[in-house]
Amino acid sequence: MDKIEKAIEYYTFKSKELLDFVNSNNNLSIEKIIECGEELAVLENKITALEVAKEN
């Protein structure tokens, strides 16, 4: 497995972990939800960029 695949797996895992955290908590503050959303957006952008790099 190459470095790009490993990075995609890692960021996908972190993304799922973050989603699970948000979905399993009923008492998150608005600020924490926004913070998690921003982190998720960064992770998704990294995954997309790596997938594009993998194709090229």
TAVEN-V616432 format. One record per helix or strand. SS is the DSSP state (H for helix, E for strand). FROM is the first residue (numbers start at 1). TO is the last residue. If there is no record, write none. Layout:
SS:FROM:TO
SS:FROM:TO
//
This chain:
H:3:24
H:30:55
//
